């Protein structure tokens, strides 16, 4: 199993997420990726095992999360806005 790196990933349903950190709950110490959806600001905690799994979809098997194919010019600005908004609400 690989290591989850901070940065942008594409969720298998198409949304772009930015992994902002890794958590290890005391309960089981399993690594969780802390991800924020770039478009909506939705937060997601993704177990490491699931992060690297392939998911069965109507189009076949696809990775649960993968690096997106291109880096969009708007990405940096959108990510900064979402992360700042999240931090403001803590």
N, C-alpha and C positions, 0 to 999 in steps of 0.2 A: 504494500500500500504506500502511496506517495505521501508527500508532505503538503499540507494546505498552505499556499502562499497568499499573502495579502495582495489585493488587486481586484480587477474586474473579471467576472465570469458570466457566462450565459447559462441560465437555468434551462432545463430541458423543454419547458413550455415556451421559451423564447425571451423572457424578460432578462434584462441585464442587472446584475447585482454586483455590489462592491463589498468584498470581504474586508472588514475593518479590524478584525481581531480573532483570536482563538481563545475559547474558554474550556476549562476542565472542571465540571461540577464535582464537588466532594463526594457525592453519592456513588459514582462509578468511575470517575476520572477519565471518562471517554472524551476525546477532543471534540469540540463543537466549533464550526466556523460561524462567526457572527457576521451576517450579511445584511446589507440594506439595498432594497430595490432602487435603482437609479431613477426610474420613472415615477414611482409612487411613494417612495420612502418606507414601504413595508419592511419590517424587520423579520429575519428568518434565522433560526438556529439549526444548522445542518450538521448531523453527526458525521464524523470523518469517514466512517464505513460507507454511509449513504452518498457522501460527496463524490466518491470515486466509483460508485456502482453504475451499471448500465440499466436503463429503464426500458421496459417493453411499452411501445406506443403503437398506434395504428400504422405508422410509417416504418416500424421495425425497432430494433434496439438502438438507443441513443444514450450518451453519457448524461448522468444526472446534472452535473455541472461541467462546463468546459470553457477554455479560453475562447473568447469570441474571435471570429476570423479577421476583423479589421479594427483599428483604433479610430473611432470617430472624433472629429475636431471638437464636437460639443461635449464629449465625455468628461473632460477635466472640469469644466464649469458646472455641469449637472451634478457630478459627484460631490464637488465642494459644497454646492447648495444643499444637497440632501444630508451630508454629514454634519454641516453646521446647524441645520434645522434640528437634526436628531440630538446633537449636543446641547442645544438651547433648551430642549424639552426634558433634559435629565433632572 
